[in-house]
Amino acid sequence: METFIRTLIVDDEPYSRDELKHLLGGYQAIKIVGEADSGESAIMSAIHLQPDVVFLDVEMPKMNGMKAAKALSELKKAPLVVFATAYPQFAAEAFRYDAVDYLLKPYDEDQLQETIQRIMGKFYSQSEPDIGKTTGKLAVEENGEILYLEPKDILYMVRDDKVTRLITKVGEFETKTPLKDLEFRLLTYGFFRIHKSFLVNLEYISRLTPWFNGAYQLQIEGRSEMLAVSRNYVKALRSRLEI
């Protein structure tokens, strides 16, 4: 079974398509299989390409995004839909179509990250349980040797310049593997992105404290440092943590 999410981008503005394509290119789990510039071509492309998710612009001539979403929902293999628009007033109507999310233009990278997490959660929860998992352990190099870390022993990870630091129960390690790749590989192990620079093991979160401007700080069991939680991740994080 394919381990990536087949994605179709629909927007009548080439610049907007290029911008979103560039941003989505940073996610290993996402594979862009096509583009469309209208609601009509979106439907034809979806029938032909069988995407798992469609990023759909709302404001398009003739058939707008809402009408296109309704038609997509009636397909035999209906894709997940993420609406995108510069107009926030369409948000309420968007969720009538069971949209995964609603992105405002210009795109905010933190908000897009949260959207990708929602997509991955929905997509992989319906797929094989081992999707996203490569091996049972994570390999890192130290002093010329390869060490194998148990995911359950990793407390959190932080991207620092061109290196990802892994803070574990037994010490700290470094790898050049980007955080986004580790996030994908550890999808089934209970890790959650709280910020563009932090990936945490949900098992070890002990405290969530309001900070400012809707952001929070998070504390890990056995650690004194506070980790920043972007305001765009707070709602999804609380949903994952609370009964």
N, C-alpha and C positions, 0 to 999 in steps of 0.2 A: 504493500500500500504506500502511496506517496506520502512523504512526511512534510510537505509544504502546503501552503494554503493558496489555491489558485485564485487570482485576484483580477478583476476587471475594473478599469477606471473610466468613468463616464463624465464628460464635461465638454461643453461646446466651445470653451476657451483653451486653445493649445497651451498657453502659458500655465494655466492652472493644472492641466494634465501633467505637464513637465515637472512642475513643482512637486506635486504629489508623488509622481513616479520617483523623483529623486529622494524624497523623504522615506518612502516605503522601501527603497533600495537598501536602506540600512538595517533591514530586518531579515535575518536568515530564513525565518519561517514563511515569509511572503514571496510568492512567485507571480509576477505580473504576466498574465497570459494574453492581455489585449487591452485596447483602448476603443472608445466610441465617443462620437461628438454630438449625439442626440438620443432622445428617448427611444425612438424607433430603432436606431442602430444598436442601442444597448440590448434590446430584446433579442434581436437577431444574433448578436454576438454571444449573448448568454446561452441561447439555444445551441449554437455551434461550439462554443468553447467550454461550456459546463463549469463556470467559475464557482468557487465556494463562497466568495464574498464579492459584492459590487460596491465600489465607492461611487455614489451617485449625486451629481449636482442637482439642486432643486430647480433653479431658474434656467430653463432652456426653452427655445422657441418650439411651437407646435406642441409636442408631447413633453410636458415638464417632468421633473423627477418624481413627483407624487404619483402621477398617472403611470409612469414607467415602473415604479415600485409595485403598484397594484398588479400590473401585468406580469412582472417577474414572480410575484407571490403565487401566481396561478400555474407556473411551469411545473412539470413533473419533478424536476430537481430544482427546487426554489433556492436561490442563493441567499446568504445573509446580506443585509443592506446597511450601509453607512451613508447617511445623507451629508452633503457638504454644501454650504451656502454662505454668503456674506450677510444674510438677513436672519437675525435671531427669532423673528416673529413666527417663523415657520416651524419652530421646534415642537410645539404641542401637536400640530397636525402630523409631523413626521413620525411620532411614536404611535400614532394610530395604525401605522403600517408595520408595527413590530420591528422597528429599526434597532439595530445593535447600538448605534450611537448617532450623534449629530455634531458634526465638526463645523466650526466657524472659520471663514477665510478672513484674513490670511491665517494659514495653519500654524497652530501652536504645537511645538514638538512634544511638550509634556502631555498635552491633551491627546495627541496622536498616539503616544506611547500607551496611555490608558486604554484607548480604543483598541489597539492591537492586543493588549492583554485580554480584553473582553472577548475579542474574536477568537483568540487562541483557547480561552477557557471553554467557549461554546463548541468550537470545532473539535478539540481533542477530547472533550467529555463525551462526544458522540462517536469517537474513533477507538482504535485499539488502545488499551491502557498503557502500552509501552511506547507509544508515539512520543518523540521528544527525548527518549532515553537512548543513549549510545551504548555505554558500558555501565556496569554497576558501580564503578569508582571513577573518580576524576584524577587524571594524571597531571602532575606538576614536576618540574625539574628543580633540584636543589643540589648544589655542589657537584654537578655532573651526573647525578643519579636521578632516576625517575621514581617519584613517590606516588602512591595511590591513596587518595583521600576518600573516605566514606562521606557521601553527601550529608548524612545525618550529623556528622561532626562539624560541618561548616556553619558558623554562626551568621556571617554576612560577608559580602564582597563589595569592594569599592574600586572604582576606576580612578587611577591616579596618573595623569598624563598618558603615556603609552603602555602602562602596566596595570594589570588588575591584581589587587591585593586580596588574598583570601584569609579571613580571620577565622580560625578554627578553635576547637577546644584544646588542641595540643600545641598551638603556635600560629605564626603568620607565614604565609607562602606567597609567591608571586608567579604570575603567568602572563604571557603576552596575548592570550586569548581575549578578544573583546567581550565586554559585559553582555552585549546582546546575544552573542553566540552561547555563552554560558547559561543565560536565561532560557534559551530554547532547549538546550541539552538537559537542563535540570527542571523542566516544566512539570514532570510527574513527581518531583520530590518536595513540593511545598514551598518553593522559593517565590518571592514576590518583589517586583520593582517598586520602590518607594520614591525614587528620584532618578534622574538621568545618570547619576553616578553611584547609586546604591542598589544592591540586590540582597534581600534578607531572607533568612530561614524563618518562616512564620512560627515554627515550633518554639523559638526562643525569644519572641517579643514579650516583654514584661510590662511595658508602660508606654502610653501614648499621651503626649502633653501638648496642649495648644500653644502655639508660638506667636506668629503675627501674620496678618493678611490672609488668614485662612490656612496657613501652613501649620504643620505640627512637628514635634520632635519625638523621636522614638528611642527607647532604651532596650538593649538586649540583656538577657540574663547573664550575670557574671561579668558584665562590662560596665565601666563608668561613663564612657563617652556617649553623647547624644547624637543620633543620626537625623538628618533633615528629611522630612516627608513633604514632598511638593503638594500643594493644595489640590492639584488635579488627581492625586492618587488617594486622598484621604477617604473619600466615600467608598471606593472599591476595597481599600484595605480594611476598613471597619466591617464591611460586609463579609469579608473572608474570615475575620477574627471572631466575630460575635455570633453567639447562638441565636 
